[in-house]
Amino acid sequence: MKLSQHQISSFNDDLLKDHAKAFAYTAEKVSDIQYVLQRLQEFQVAIPSWALGTGGTRFGRFSGGGEPRNLEEKIEDVGLLHALTRASGAISLHIPWDIPGNAPSIKALAAQHGLRFDAVNSNTFQDQPGQKHSYKFGSLHHTDKAVRKQAIEHNIEVIKYGIELGSDALSLWLSDGSNFPGQLNFRHAFQRTLESLQEIYAALPDQWKLYIEYKCSEPNFYSTTIADWGQSLMLANKLGSKALTLVDLGHHLPNANIGQIVALLLMAGKLAGFHFNDSKYGDDDLTVGSINPYQLFLIFNELVEGMDARSMNHASDLGWMIDASHNVKDPLEDLLQSVEAIMIAYAQALLVDTKALEAARQSNDVVTAQDILQEAYRTDVRPLIAQARMLNGGALQPVQLYRSLKVREHLVKERGAKTVATGL
């Protein structure tokens, strides 16, 4: 289903009067409103192809119907999201779930929807039909050289698909690890992983980057071979300048200070970007901002400050991607909420009075420092985001328009009530 600009403009017309009042009220308190609007208009978040279907748990999956049945339909769904938000103009593919049969045709379809291809993702955490060697006991760290070679070759194949589509990064997450003490020699597993990554790194084109993701637990629970940002950073430093650390907000031990992690990786020039989601207990993959929006704001505050300190482009110098999946929501509505939450946190961070905050820090005025941050956080920036979205041609209220057009009902009618998206 493709939305027309007329449908969006007509919908906005009915909301314009109330929106104008709300925007004027908020904009009056912003010292440089044009700067903020421009940053918001430029900012884009990539949508992962695997989030377009209903997620699941270890115990069940409850498909909602109308899910995309192939890569073409996934691109159409991301195009729909982008038409509504004007902030989701990229799609991130997972191979082999989304192998492009005809790359020029797929690129042309994406272009019709105003989309580009973000980082491509490899998969060595599942065994695929016809696969010679199993990843049951790991991939890049496996004790069997033949298994490692198979995983290396898969990643190099993914790079080739990415080149065809115009991507410029390989995102790599390993489920490698152990469930029981004694199962692995930690040092040997890490060394084998490094040696495998060196072969993958050597296959990267000059302008490409390797995003190395980490995760503290799951599916292995005693150890994971790349368990935290320090281990990812060790690998990235050993590999070279094209290797960077990717932060997934759900991949940390409880109460980890992700803002501090982000600040230090930025300072070291080794932050790749983000997989945005939210969590209550672990890697829950919940809607961004649904559990701890204040943490998300604090992370963005560090991002904005750190990127500005390095004269980085907010929109393009880091990789921004959602990695969320839930089993009780319409996946497209879930993604619309996630995009909104990311834009809210970013807008709030743009409103922080950085000069006053630094002055408070220099004088050790803890109370004022806290108040400055919370003043920005408590500002209702939704009218600013809606204004930027409207200026870009998007909907003032994306979820409301999505529902009023009965998009899911149309997709079910077109694709069927029992469709299940490829992937997990």
Sequence and secondary structure as in RCSB ss.txt:
>XXXX:A:sequence
MKLSQHQISSFNDDLLKDHAKAFAYTAEKVSDIQYVLQRLQEFQVAIPSWALGTGGTRFGRFSGGGEPRNLEEKI
EDVGLLHALTRASGAISLHIPWDIPGNAPSIKALAAQHGLRFDAVNSNTFQDQPGQKHSYKFGSLHHTDKAVRKQ
AIEHNIEVIKYGIELGSDALSLWLSDGSNFPGQLNFRHAFQRTLESLQEIYAALPDQWKLYIEYKCSEPNFYSTT
IADWGQSLMLANKLGSKALTLVDLGHHLPNANIGQIVALLLMAGKLAGFHFNDSKYGDDDLTVGSINPYQLFLIF
NELVEGMDARSMNHASDLGWMIDASHNVKDPLEDLLQSVEAIMIAYAQALLVDTKALEAARQSNDVVTAQDILQE
AYRTDVRPLIAQARMLNGGALQPVQLYRSLKVREHLVKERGAKTVATGL
>XXXX:A:secstr
    HHHHHHHHHHHHHHHHHHHHHHHTT TTHHHHHHHHHH   EEEGGGGS  B SS B   S    SHHHHH
HHHHHHHHHHSS  EEE BTTTT  SSHHHHHHHHHHTT EE  EE   SS  TT SS  TT STT SSHHHHHH
HHHHHHHHHHHHHHHT  EEEE    EESSTTS  HHHHHHHHHHHHHHHHHTS TT EEEEE  SSSS SSEET
T SHHHHHHHHHHH TTEEEEEETTSS TT  HHHHHHHHHHTT EEEEEE B SSSS  B TTSS HHHHHHHH
HHHHHHHHHTT  TTTSSEEEE    SSS HHHHHHHHHHHHHHHHHHHHTS HHHHHHHHHTT HHHHHHHHHH
HHTS  HHHHHHHHHHTT  SSHHHHHHHTTHHHHHHHHH SS   S  
